[in-house]
């Protein structure tokens, strides 16, 4: 547990990220968190925000362009592509190994409570769950796996996958870029990241607890 906590602390440290793979490391983490079961604990929202900060405030532009404004859409496209591929992998895993996803017992890599949370969210929101799940930690890892396990229409899944990736990556990375050169933001980064997660997830959670139920659409 201590090692995990230390790892998470590193992943919200811009200097550590740049010294250990830079934005290429972020690409790998985003892929893992958005479709690989073991990646549910990874901090996708903070990483996108910090990546925007890095692009805005790095002494040397974080490749490949010398113009920071060009680097922003370039990396956002790569980030979105990474999470889209992550969701496709999750869908494939859920479809291929539905017998593991649907089993009642916990395994060392698959906790039933995480699967059930994602399943309930999917049942309530249908196809739209794939897009909106991007803004919910843990759920965004398991939602595509559940979609594959229940054999959601692949074309519909692909549509919501792409839309969700563009909105999630575009909004949070742009926010980090806009605030990245602000001295107060740099000094209070941990509080900013906590606030970001709350701002991003609270509206979705509140909506989930409303009594009005949406019809299931698969």
C-alpha atoms as one frame of an Amber mdcrd trajectory, in Angstrom:
protein
   0.000   0.000   0.000   2.847   2.358   0.825   4.451   1.672  -2.558   1.142
   2.375  -4.310   0.729   5.674  -2.468   4.265   6.700  -3.385   3.606   5.836
  -7.044   0.448   7.941  -7.124   2.327  10.852  -5.579   4.914  10.608  -8.341
   2.184  10.582 -10.992   0.892  13.986  -9.889   4.365  15.535  -9.886   5.072
  17.279 -13.230   8.849  17.193 -12.714   8.840  13.450 -11.994   6.696  12.769
 -15.064   9.052  14.713 -17.346  12.085  12.854 -15.959  10.468   9.412 -16.344
   9.053   9.205 -19.833   7.354  12.575 -20.101   4.101  12.719 -22.022   4.817
   9.304 -23.541   4.405   7.882 -20.032   1.043   9.650 -19.815  -0.043   7.943
 -23.050   0.705   4.531 -21.565  -1.077   5.324 -18.296  -4.191   6.640 -20.053
  -4.405   3.481 -22.156  -4.051   1.294 -19.070  -6.571   3.201 -16.966  -9.308
   3.251 -19.602  -9.584  -0.439 -20.346  -7.046  -2.643 -18.563  -8.429  -4.076
 -15.320  -5.299  -3.487 -13.250  -5.281   0.224 -14.143  -8.403   1.241 -12.199
  -6.371   3.062  -9.514  -4.494   5.348 -11.938  -5.223   9.119 -11.805  -6.419
   9.964 -15.309  -8.008  13.355 -14.562  -4.983  14.775 -12.708  -2.627  13.453
 -15.392  -4.516  15.222 -18.174  -4.523  18.455 -16.183  -0.824  18.180 -15.389
  -0.032  17.389 -19.033  -1.720  20.639 -20.017   0.365  22.452 -17.400   3.556
  20.882 -18.725   2.793  22.059 -22.252   2.064  25.571 -21.044   4.961  26.071
 -18.653   7.841  23.807 -19.662  11.133  25.652 -20.184  11.642  23.549 -23.271
   8.544  22.775 -25.318   7.511  19.149 -24.793   8.031  18.115 -28.430   7.569
  17.899 -31.337   6.837  21.544 -32.198   8.634  24.649 -31.024   5.265  26.406
 -30.777   3.373  25.501 -27.575   0.008  26.190 -29.221   0.690  23.487 -31.815
   1.808  20.996 -29.170  -1.541  21.233 -27.380  -3.804  19.797 -30.146  -1.075
  17.336 -31.146  -0.872  15.788 -27.680  -4.610  15.996 -27.063  -5.132  13.951
 -30.228  -2.604  11.375 -29.010  -4.180  11.289 -25.524  -7.651  10.813 -27.015
  -6.338   8.086 -29.306  -4.718   6.312 -26.367  -7.937   6.272 -24.349  -9.966
   5.195 -27.384  -7.634   2.239 -27.877  -7.849   1.518 -24.152 -11.642   1.321
 -24.346 -11.486  -0.919 -27.409  -9.133  -3.231 -25.536 -11.508  -3.248 -22.555
 -14.461  -4.070 -24.831 -12.508  -6.930 -26.418 -11.492  -8.265 -23.005 -15.059
  -8.142 -21.703 -16.388  -9.884 -24.812 -13.662 -12.528 -24.891 -13.626 -13.255
 -21.173 -17.243 -12.588 -20.181 -17.187 -15.761 -18.098 -14.560 -14.130 -15.853
 -16.274 -10.740 -15.743 -19.629 -12.252 -14.780 -18.388 -14.617 -12.078 -19.596
 -14.046  -8.518 -16.298 -14.399  -6.695 -13.431 -11.922  -6.427 -10.133 -12.754
  -8.084  -6.717 -11.223  -7.413  -7.127  -8.863 -10.384 -10.912  -8.419 -10.530
 -13.007  -7.173  -7.623 -16.721  -7.859  -7.841 -17.663  -4.502  -6.283 -15.868
  -2.611  -9.073 -17.567  -4.674 -11.766 -20.975  -4.248 -10.091 -20.576  -0.463
  -9.844 -19.747  -0.216 -13.534 -22.559  -2.628 -14.428 -25.187  -0.643 -12.500
 -23.965   2.556 -14.108 -24.154   0.967 -17.546 -27.662  -0.424 -16.977 -28.939
   2.980 -15.879 -27.322   5.032 -18.641 -27.106   2.592 -21.545 -24.765   3.536
 -24.377 -24.247   7.036 -23.002 -22.496   5.436 -20.019 -19.446   4.769 -22.184
 -18.981   8.493 -22.826 -19.852   9.842 -19.392 -17.865   7.129 -17.586 -14.702
   8.948 -18.668 -15.367  11.421 -15.868 -15.700   8.772 -13.152 -12.596   7.129
 -11.665 -12.730   3.310 -11.538 -15.967   3.279 -13.570 -14.072   4.467 -16.654
 -11.868   1.371 -16.395 -14.698  -1.141 -16.106 -17.440   0.430 -18.275 -15.958
  -0.761 -21.600 -15.323  -4.200 -20.121 -18.979  -4.450 -19.087 -20.045  -3.238
 -22.546 -18.083  -6.076 -24.103 -19.407  -8.628 -21.610 -23.055  -7.729 -22.414
 -22.215  -7.584 -26.150 -23.205  -3.967 -26.684 -23.584  -3.046 -30.360 -20.006
  -2.372 -31.460 -20.797   0.577 -33.733 -22.669   2.314 -30.927 -19.862   1.542
 -28.506 -17.290   2.969 -30.928 -19.305   6.187 -31.330 -19.622   6.843 -27.585
 -16.015   5.783 -27.067 -14.709   8.422 -29.493 -17.059  11.185 -28.292 -16.247
  10.540 -24.634 -12.498  10.545 -25.286 -12.578  13.851 -27.173 -14.696  15.626
 -24.549 -12.766  14.248 -21.554  -9.283  14.824 -22.921 -10.105  18.142 -24.572
 -11.754  19.743 -21.551  -9.304  18.751 -18.809  -6.077  19.125 -20.803  -7.165
  22.543 -22.074  -7.947  23.627 -18.518  -4.479  22.564 -17.387  -2.937  24.434
 -20.303  -4.926  27.591 -19.521  -3.896  27.575 -15.841  -0.482  25.976 -16.181
   1.597  29.144 -16.038  -0.225  30.512 -13.000   2.139  30.661  -9.957  -0.727
  30.128  -7.493  -1.839  26.983  -9.328   1.712  25.594  -9.249   2.025  26.284
  -5.521  -1.336  24.705  -4.674  -1.341  21.915  -7.239  -2.453  19.132  -4.884
  -5.526  21.104  -3.789  -6.276  22.027  -7.391  -6.197  18.361  -8.402  -8.497
  17.324  -5.553 -10.893  20.109  -6.518 -10.711  19.059 -10.153 -11.730  15.492
  -9.384 -14.631  16.732  -7.247 -15.799  19.192  -9.899 -15.614  16.590 -12.639
 -17.280  13.729 -10.766 -19.851  15.409  -8.497 -22.374  16.453 -11.202 -22.329
  12.941 -12.654 -22.762  11.293  -9.257 -25.640  13.622  -8.332 -27.387  12.819
 -11.582 -26.998   9.118 -10.931 -28.818   9.414  -7.615 -31.819  11.199  -9.047
 -34.929   9.108  -8.765 -35.875   9.490 -12.397 -34.591   6.447 -14.267 -33.582
   6.497 -17.892 -34.645   3.620 -20.157 -31.958   1.085 -20.965 -30.548   1.522
 -24.436 -28.011  -0.917 -25.756
